[in-house]
Amino acid sequence: MRPTHLTPTHTVNLGLFLMFFLSATPAHAYIGPGLGVGGTIVVLVVILSLILAFYAIVWFPIKRRLKAKSEAKQAQVDQADS
């Protein structure tokens, strides 16, 4: 059964979170449009490269195995016909 009240640990964690969150100061940094677009493109390229790497690692061995099964099945059909 889960407790529905705040325990001392929850209270301390909430207090620390609020202290750090409310004491943050602005960085006064400016990201111009060129850097913003460049940064966005870099993030998208990294994500796309991870997706393509996963595709290459997972799909191509499966594709090779399916092709080998298909060729083996075709060879059996060819032997049965002759």
Biopython code that builds the backbone (N, CA, C, O; Angstrom):
import numpy as np
from Bio.PDB.StructureBuilder import StructureBuilder

atoms = [
    (1, "MET", "N", (0.837, -1.177, 0.000)),
    (1, "MET", "CA", (0.000, 0.000, 0.000)),
    (1, "MET", "C", (0.886, 1.246, 0.000)),
    (1, "MET", "O", (1.816, 1.359, 0.799)),
    (2, "ARG", "N", (0.587, 2.172, -0.902)),
    (2, "ARG", "CA", (1.394, 3.376, -1.039)),
    (2, "ARG", "C", (0.942, 4.445, -0.062)),
    (2, "ARG", "O", (-0.258, 4.649, 0.122)),
    (3, "PRO", "N", (1.892, 5.133, 0.569)),
    (3, "PRO", "CA", (1.487, 6.204, 1.493)),
    (3, "PRO", "C", (0.917, 7.386, 0.710)),
    (3, "PRO", "O", (1.408, 7.738, -0.363)),
    (4, "THR", "N", (-0.113, 7.976, 1.263)),
    (4, "THR", "CA", (-0.751, 9.117, 0.607)),
    (4, "THR", "C", (-0.344, 10.432, 1.246)),
    (4, "THR", "O", (-0.799, 11.489, 0.808)),
    (5, "HIS", "N", (0.485, 10.398, 2.249)),
    (5, "HIS", "CA", (0.926, 11.619, 2.921)),
    (5, "HIS", "C", (2.412, 11.841, 2.638)),
    (5, "HIS", "O", (3.118, 10.934, 2.197)),
    (6, "LEU", "N", (2.865, 13.053, 2.899)),
    (6, "LEU", "CA", (4.272, 13.368, 2.685)),
    (6, "LEU", "C", (5.100, 12.869, 3.858)),
    (6, "LEU", "O", (4.830, 13.182, 5.018)),
    (7, "THR", "N", (6.108, 12.091, 3.524)),
    (7, "THR", "CA", (7.027, 11.625, 4.557)),
    (7, "THR", "C", (8.127, 12.669, 4.704)),
    (7, "THR", "O", (8.239, 13.557, 3.859)),
    (8, "PRO", "N", (8.935, 12.590, 5.744)),
    (8, "PRO", "CA", (10.029, 13.554, 5.894)),
    (8, "PRO", "C", (10.985, 13.570, 4.691)),
    (8, "PRO", "O", (11.508, 14.623, 4.326)),
    (9, "THR", "N", (11.206, 12.407, 4.082)),
    (9, "THR", "CA", (12.084, 12.354, 2.912)),
    (9, "THR", "C", (11.481, 13.124, 1.754)),
    (9, "THR", "O", (12.183, 13.851, 1.051)),
    (10, "HIS", "N", (10.161, 12.964, 1.550)),
    (10, "HIS", "CA", (9.498, 13.708, 0.480)),
    (10, "HIS", "C", (9.569, 15.211, 0.736)),
    (10, "HIS", "O", (9.769, 15.993, -0.193)),
    (11, "THR", "N", (9.411, 15.602, 1.959)),
    (11, "THR", "CA", (9.438, 17.022, 2.304)),
    (11, "THR", "C", (10.818, 17.610, 2.036)),
    (11, "THR", "O", (10.928, 18.711, 1.496)),
    (12, "VAL", "N", (11.870, 16.887, 2.408)),
    (12, "VAL", "CA", (13.228, 17.362, 2.176)),
    (12, "VAL", "C", (13.502, 17.446, 0.671)),
    (12, "VAL", "O", (14.073, 18.429, 0.199)),
    (13, "ASN", "N", (13.100, 16.425, -0.075)),
    (13, "ASN", "CA", (13.315, 16.438, -1.522)),
    (13, "ASN", "C", (12.564, 17.592, -2.176)),
    (13, "ASN", "O", (13.105, 18.263, -3.055)),
    (14, "LEU", "N", (11.342, 17.827, -1.764)),
    (14, "LEU", "CA", (10.557, 18.932, -2.307)),
    (14, "LEU", "C", (11.216, 20.263, -1.963)),
    (14, "LEU", "O", (11.286, 21.160, -2.803)),
    (15, "GLY", "N", (11.695, 20.391, -0.738)),
    (15, "GLY", "CA", (12.368, 21.617, -0.318)),
    (15, "GLY", "C", (13.631, 21.876, -1.122)),
    (15, "GLY", "O", (13.882, 23.010, -1.530)),
    (16, "LEU", "N", (14.433, 20.835, -1.356)),
    (16, "LEU", "CA", (15.646, 20.997, -2.151)),
    (16, "LEU", "C", (15.319, 21.373, -3.594)),
    (16, "LEU", "O", (15.975, 22.228, -4.189)),
    (17, "PHE", "N", (14.297, 20.723, -4.145)),
    (17, "PHE", "CA", (13.891, 21.037, -5.515)),
    (17, "PHE", "C", (13.466, 22.492, -5.628)),
    (17, "PHE", "O", (13.898, 23.195, -6.541)),
    (18, "LEU", "N", (12.631, 22.949, -4.715)),
    (18, "LEU", "CA", (12.164, 24.330, -4.757)),
    (18, "LEU", "C", (13.308, 25.311, -4.548)),
    (18, "LEU", "O", (13.348, 26.366, -5.182)),
    (19, "MET", "N", (14.244, 24.968, -3.656)),
    (19, "MET", "CA", (15.372, 25.853, -3.398)),
    (19, "MET", "C", (16.225, 26.033, -4.661)),
    (19, "MET", "O", (16.579, 27.156, -5.023)),
    (20, "PHE", "N", (16.548, 24.923, -5.324)),
    (20, "PHE", "CA", (17.357, 25.020, -6.538)),
    (20, "PHE", "C", (16.585, 25.658, -7.682)),
    (20, "PHE", "O", (17.152, 26.437, -8.449)),
    (21, "PHE", "N", (15.319, 25.343, -7.807)),
    (21, "PHE", "CA", (14.507, 25.867, -8.905)),
    (21, "PHE", "C", (14.298, 27.371, -8.770)),
    (21, "PHE", "O", (14.384, 28.106, -9.754)),
    (22, "LEU", "N", (14.026, 27.820, -7.562)),
    (22, "LEU", "CA", (13.731, 29.233, -7.364)),
    (22, "LEU", "C", (14.989, 30.094, -7.266)),
    (22, "LEU", "O", (14.908, 31.314, -7.409)),
    (23, "SER", "N", (16.146, 29.481, -7.025)),
    (23, "SER", "CA", (17.370, 30.270, -6.904)),
    (23, "SER", "C", (18.145, 30.361, -8.222)),
    (23, "SER", "O", (19.233, 30.936, -8.257)),
    (24, "ALA", "N", (17.601, 29.805, -9.295)),
    (24, "ALA", "CA", (18.286, 29.859, -10.587)),
    (24, "ALA", "C", (18.290, 31.295, -11.098)),
    (24, "ALA", "O", (17.286, 32.002, -11.011)),
    (25, "THR", "N", (19.418, 31.709, -11.626)),
    (25, "THR", "CA", (19.532, 33.053, -12.184)),
    (25, "THR", "C", (19.607, 32.954, -13.703)),
    (25, "THR", "O", (20.110, 31.960, -14.228)),
    (26, "PRO", "N", (19.127, 33.946, -14.407)),
    (26, "PRO", "CA", (19.190, 33.896, -15.868)),
    (26, "PRO", "C", (20.636, 33.940, -16.352)),
    (26, "PRO", "O", (21.502, 34.525, -15.700)),
    (27, "ALA", "N", (20.884, 33.328, -17.481)),
    (27, "ALA", "CA", (22.243, 33.258, -18.016)),
    (27, "ALA", "C", (22.598, 34.482, -18.838)),
    (27, "ALA", "O", (23.777, 34.722, -19.094)),
    (28, "HIS", "N", (21.617, 35.259, -19.256)),
    (28, "HIS", "CA", (21.838, 36.424, -20.108)),
    (28, "HIS", "C", (22.628, 36.029, -21.357)),
    (28, "HIS", "O", (23.543, 36.734, -21.785)),
    (29, "ALA", "N", (22.257, 34.906, -21.916)),
    (29, "ALA", "CA", (22.917, 34.410, -23.116)),
    (29, "ALA", "C", (21.967, 34.563, -24.293)),
    (29, "ALA", "O", (20.749, 34.453, -24.144)),
    (30, "TYR", "N", (22.529, 34.812, -25.441)),
    (30, "TYR", "CA", (21.729, 34.973, -26.647)),
    (30, "TYR", "C", (22.174, 33.949, -27.669)),
    (30, "TYR", "O", (23.355, 33.846, -28.000)),
    (31, "ILE", "N", (21.221, 33.204, -28.156)),
    (31, "ILE", "CA", (21.496, 32.270, -29.238)),
    (31, "ILE", "C", (20.870, 32.870, -30.479)),
    (31, "ILE", "O", (19.646, 32.961, -30.586)),
    (32, "GLY", "N", (21.690, 33.272, -31.397)),
    (32, "GLY", "CA", (21.200, 33.889, -32.625)),
    (32, "GLY", "C", (20.530, 32.861, -33.527)),
    (32, "GLY", "O", (20.590, 31.659, -33.267)),
    (33, "PRO", "N", (19.895, 33.342, -34.587)),
    (33, "PRO", "CA", (19.192, 32.428, -35.475)),
    (33, "PRO", "C", (20.120, 31.428, -36.156)),
    (33, "PRO", "O", (19.730, 30.280, -36.373)),
    (34, "GLY", "N", (21.321, 31.833, -36.493)),
    (34, "GLY", "CA", (22.258, 30.911, -37.138)),
    (34, "GLY", "C", (22.655, 29.767, -36.224)),
    (34, "GLY", "O", (22.649, 28.603, -36.624)),
    (35, "LEU", "N", (23.003, 30.113, -34.983)),
    (35, "LEU", "CA", (23.393, 29.078, -34.030)),
    (35, "LEU", "C", (22.198, 28.220, -33.645)),
    (35, "LEU", "O", (22.339, 27.014, -33.441)),
    (36, "GLY", "N", (21.031, 28.829, -33.546)),
    (36, "GLY", "CA", (19.827, 28.062, -33.205)),
    (36, "GLY", "C", (19.486, 27.042, -34.277)),
    (36, "GLY", "O", (19.183, 25.890, -33.965)),
    (37, "VAL", "N", (19.534, 27.455, -35.535)),
    (37, "VAL", "CA", (19.248, 26.534, -36.641)),
    (37, "VAL", "C", (20.338, 25.468, -36.723)),
    (37, "VAL", "O", (20.043, 24.289, -36.921)),
    (38, "GLY", "N", (21.588, 25.877, -36.571)),
    (38, "GLY", "CA", (22.687, 24.915, -36.613)),
    (38, "GLY", "C", (22.585, 23.880, -35.503)),
    (38, "GLY", "O", (22.797, 22.689, -35.734)),
    (39, "GLY", "N", (22.262, 24.333, -34.303)),
    (39, "GLY", "CA", (22.100, 23.407, -33.185)),
    (39, "GLY", "C", (20.949, 22.451, -33.402)),
    (39, "GLY", "O", (21.049, 21.267, -33.081)),
    (40, "THR", "N", (19.850, 22.961, -33.948)),
    (40, "THR", "CA", (18.693, 22.113, -34.237)),
    (40, "THR", "C", (19.054, 21.060, -35.274)),
    (40, "THR", "O", (18.678, 19.896, -35.136)),
    (41, "ILE", "N", (19.775, 21.458, -36.303)),
    (41, "ILE", "CA", (20.168, 20.507, -37.350)),
    (41, "ILE", "C", (21.099, 19.441, -36.782)),
    (41, "ILE", "O", (20.983, 18.265, -37.128)),
    (42, "VAL", "N", (22.020, 19.845, -35.913)),
    (42, "VAL", "CA", (22.937, 18.868, -35.311)),
    (42, "VAL", "C", (22.152, 17.836, -34.498)),
    (42, "VAL", "O", (22.426, 16.639, -34.590)),
    (43, "VAL", "N", (21.187, 18.286, -33.712)),
    (43, "VAL", "CA", (20.378, 17.355, -32.913)),
    (43, "VAL", "C", (19.608, 16.410, -33.830)),
    (43, "VAL", "O", (19.563, 15.206, -33.577)),
    (44, "LEU", "N", (19.004, 16.939, -34.889)),
    (44, "LEU", "CA", (18.253, 16.092, -35.814)),
    (44, "LEU", "C", (19.155, 15.086, -36.523)),
    (44, "LEU", "O", (18.755, 13.941, -36.733)),
    (45, "VAL", "N", (20.359, 15.498, -36.891)),
    (45, "VAL", "CA", (21.295, 14.584, -37.561)),
    (45, "VAL", "C", (21.733, 13.472, -36.614)),
    (45, "VAL", "O", (21.852, 12.320, -37.031)),
    (46, "VAL", "N", (21.971, 13.795, -35.366)),
    (46, "VAL", "CA", (22.359, 12.765, -34.395)),
    (46, "VAL", "C", (21.227, 11.759, -34.221)),
    (46, "VAL", "O", (21.467, 10.551, -34.209)),
    (47, "ILE", "N", (20.001, 12.246, -34.086)),
    (47, "ILE", "CA", (18.853, 11.347, -33.937)),
    (47, "ILE", "C", (18.695, 10.484, -35.180)),
    (47, "ILE", "O", (18.483, 9.276, -35.067)),
    (48, "LEU", "N", (18.793, 11.081, -36.365)),
    (48, "LEU", "CA", (18.670, 10.331, -37.610)),
    (48, "LEU", "C", (19.774, 9.295, -37.753)),
    (48, "LEU", "O", (19.519, 8.185, -38.221)),
    (49, "SER", "N", (20.991, 9.636, -37.359)),
    (49, "SER", "CA", (22.088, 8.669, -37.466)),
    (49, "SER", "C", (21.883, 7.491, -36.515)),
    (49, "SER", "O", (22.223, 6.359, -36.860)),
    (50, "LEU", "N", (21.338, 7.734, -35.337)),
    (50, "LEU", "CA", (21.037, 6.633, -34.418)),
    (50, "LEU", "C", (19.958, 5.719, -34.993)),
    (50, "LEU", "O", (20.044, 4.496, -34.876)),
    (51, "ILE", "N", (18.942, 6.318, -35.613)),
    (51, "ILE", "CA", (17.878, 5.514, -36.230)),
    (51, "ILE", "C", (18.447, 4.687, -37.384)),
    (51, "ILE", "O", (18.133, 3.502, -37.504)),
    (52, "LEU", "N", (19.273, 5.292, -38.228)),
    (52, "LEU", "CA", (19.865, 4.560, -39.347)),
    (52, "LEU", "C", (20.821, 3.465, -38.867)),
    (52, "LEU", "O", (20.883, 2.392, -39.468)),
    (53, "ALA", "N", (21.553, 3.722, -37.807)),
    (53, "ALA", "CA", (22.447, 2.694, -37.264)),
    (53, "ALA", "C", (21.638, 1.510, -36.746)),
    (53, "ALA", "O", (22.003, 0.357, -36.976)),
    (54, "PHE", "N", (20.547, 1.793, -36.052)),
    (54, "PHE", "CA", (19.678, 0.717, -35.570)),
    (54, "PHE", "C", (19.113, -0.069, -36.753)),
    (54, "PHE", "O", (19.073, -1.299, -36.723)),
    (55, "TYR", "N", (18.676, 0.645, -37.793)),
    (55, "TYR", "CA", (18.135, 0.001, -38.988)),
    (55, "TYR", "C", (19.181, -0.909, -39.625)),
    (55, "TYR", "O", (18.873, -2.039, -40.004)),
    (56, "ALA", "N", (20.401, -0.426, -39.744)),
    (56, "ALA", "CA", (21.456, -1.211, -40.377)),
    (56, "ALA", "C", (21.825, -2.438, -39.543)),
    (56, "ALA", "O", (22.095, -3.507, -40.092)),
    (57, "ILE", "N", (21.835, -2.286, -38.245)),
    (57, "ILE", "CA", (22.232, -3.396, -37.373)),
    (57, "ILE", "C", (21.135, -4.449, -37.278)),
    (57, "ILE", "O", (21.434, -5.639, -37.183)),
    (58, "VAL", "N", (19.875, -4.035, -37.302)),
    (58, "VAL", "CA", (18.773, -4.970, -37.100)),
    (58, "VAL", "C", (18.194, -5.470, -38.427)),
    (58, "VAL", "O", (18.028, -6.677, -38.599)),
    (59, "TRP", "N", (17.889, -4.586, -39.352)),
    (59, "TRP", "CA", (17.137, -4.981, -40.537)),
    (59, "TRP", "C", (17.969, -5.787, -41.531)),
    (59, "TRP", "O", (17.467, -6.783, -42.051)),
    (60, "PHE", "N", (19.184, -5.418, -41.814)),
    (60, "PHE", "CA", (19.943, -6.110, -42.844)),
    (60, "PHE", "C", (20.207, -7.579, -42.518)),
    (60, "PHE", "O", (20.086, -8.403, -43.424)),
    (61, "PRO", "N", (20.557, -7.962, -41.302)),
    (61, "PRO", "CA", (20.686, -9.404, -41.021)),
    (61, "PRO", "C", (19.359, -10.153, -41.168)),
    (61, "PRO", "O", (19.340, -11.298, -41.621)),
    (62, "ILE", "N", (18.269, -9.520, -40.792)),
    (62, "ILE", "CA", (16.957, -10.160, -40.963)),
    (62, "ILE", "C", (16.661, -10.320, -42.446)),
    (62, "ILE", "O", (16.187, -11.370, -42.879)),
    (63, "LYS", "N", (16.937, -9.291, -43.217)),
    (63, "LYS", "CA", (16.706, -9.333, -44.661)),
    (63, "LYS", "C", (17.555, -10.438, -45.310)),
    (63, "LYS", "O", (17.065, -11.168, -46.172)),
    (64, "ARG", "N", (18.797, -10.560, -44.907)),
    (64, "ARG", "CA", (19.674, -11.597, -45.445)),
    (64, "ARG", "C", (19.134, -12.986, -45.120)),
    (64, "ARG", "O", (19.161, -13.878, -45.968)),
    (65, "ARG", "N", (18.646, -13.173, -43.896)),
    (65, "ARG", "CA", (18.113, -14.474, -43.494)),
    (65, "ARG", "C", (16.840, -14.804, -44.277)),
    (65, "ARG", "O", (16.654, -15.942, -44.708)),
    (66, "LEU", "N", (15.968, -13.814, -44.461)),
    (66, "LEU", "CA", (14.748, -14.042, -45.236)),
    (66, "LEU", "C", (15.070, -14.384, -46.685)),
    (66, "LEU", "O", (14.420, -15.244, -47.279)),
    (67, "LYS", "N", (16.064, -13.718, -47.254)),
    (67, "LYS", "CA", (16.465, -13.993, -48.629)),
    (67, "LYS", "C", (17.035, -15.404, -48.745)),
    (67, "LYS", "O", (16.756, -16.103, -49.719)),
    (68, "ALA", "N", (17.827, -15.827, -47.768)),
    (68, "ALA", "CA", (18.398, -17.171, -47.789)),
    (68, "ALA", "C", (17.293, -18.215, -47.697)),
    (68, "ALA", "O", (17.356, -19.234, -48.385)),
    (69, "LYS", "N", (16.282, -17.983, -46.862)),
    (69, "LYS", "CA", (15.158, -18.922, -46.757)),
    (69, "LYS", "C", (14.401, -18.991, -48.074)),
    (69, "LYS", "O", (14.018, -20.072, -48.521)),
    (70, "SER", "N", (14.187, -17.841, -48.689)),
    (70, "SER", "CA", (13.469, -17.793, -49.957)),
    (70, "SER", "C", (14.235, -18.538, -51.045)),
    (70, "SER", "O", (13.641, -19.280, -51.827)),
    (71, "GLU", "N", (15.543, -18.343, -51.097)),
    (71, "GLU", "CA", (16.353, -19.034, -52.095)),
    (71, "GLU", "C", (16.375, -20.535, -51.834)),
    (71, "GLU", "O", (16.354, -21.318, -52.783)),
    (72, "ALA", "N", (16.416, -20.953, -50.576)),
    (72, "ALA", "CA", (16.403, -22.379, -50.249)),
    (72, "ALA", "C", (15.062, -22.988, -50.654)),
    (72, "ALA", "O", (15.017, -24.096, -51.187)),
    (73, "LYS", "N", (13.995, -22.280, -50.407)),
    (73, "LYS", "CA", (12.675, -22.766, -50.779)),
    (73, "LYS", "C", (12.553, -22.867, -52.296)),
    (73, "LYS", "O", (11.991, -23.835, -52.808)),
    (74, "GLN", "N", (13.076, -21.876, -53.019)),
    (74, "GLN", "CA", (13.045, -21.880, -54.481)),
    (74, "GLN", "C", (13.883, -23.032, -55.024)),
    (74, "GLN", "O", (13.506, -23.651, -56.019)),
    (75, "ALA", "N", (15.017, -23.328, -54.385)),
    (75, "ALA", "CA", (15.865, -24.440, -54.817)),
    (75, "ALA", "C", (15.136, -25.767, -54.632)),
    (75, "ALA", "O", (15.272, -26.657, -55.472)),
    (76, "GLN", "N", (14.368, -25.922, -53.559)),
    (76, "GLN", "CA", (13.609, -27.150, -53.331)),
    (76, "GLN", "C", (12.515, -27.291, -54.379)),
    (76, "GLN", "O", (12.266, -28.393, -54.867)),
    (77, "VAL", "N", (11.860, -26.194, -54.731)),
    (77, "VAL", "CA", (10.827, -26.231, -55.760)),
    (77, "VAL", "C", (11.429, -26.599, -57.096)),
    (77, "VAL", "O", (10.840, -27.383, -57.841)),
    (78, "ASP", "N", (12.598, -26.048, -57.420)),
    (78, "ASP", "CA", (13.272, -26.341, -58.674)),
    (78, "ASP", "C", (13.690, -27.801, -58.754)),
    (78, "ASP", "O", (13.600, -28.421, -59.814)),
    (79, "GLN", "N", (14.156, -28.359, -57.611)),
    (79, "GLN", "CA", (14.545, -29.774, -57.592)),
    (79, "GLN", "C", (13.324, -30.675, -57.741)),
    (79, "GLN", "O", (13.400, -31.721, -58.385)),
    (80, "ALA", "N", (12.211, -30.280, -57.157)),
    (80, "ALA", "CA", (11.005, -31.085, -57.239)),
    (80, "ALA", "C", (10.436, -31.061, -58.658)),
    (80, "ALA", "O", (9.848, -32.044, -59.106)),
    (81, "ASP", "N", (10.607, -29.949, -59.361)),
    (81, "ASP", "CA", (10.088, -29.848, -60.733)),
    (81, "ASP", "C", (10.920, -30.646, -61.728)),
    (81, "ASP", "O", (10.392, -31.127, -62.730)),
    (82, "SER", "N", (12.200, -30.789, -61.466)),
    (82, "SER", "CA", (13.051, -31.471, -62.440)),
    (82, "SER", "C", (13.108, -32.967, -62.256)),
    (82, "SER", "O", (13.791, -33.657, -63.013)),
]
sb = StructureBuilder()
sb.init_structure("model")
sb.init_model(0)
sb.init_chain("A")
sb.init_seg("    ")
for serial, (resi, resn, name, xyz) in enumerate(atoms, 1):
    if name == "N":
        sb.init_residue(resn, " ", resi, " ")
    sb.init_atom(name, np.array(xyz, "f"), 0.0, 1.0, " ", f" {name:<3s}", serial, name[0])
structure = sb.get_structure()
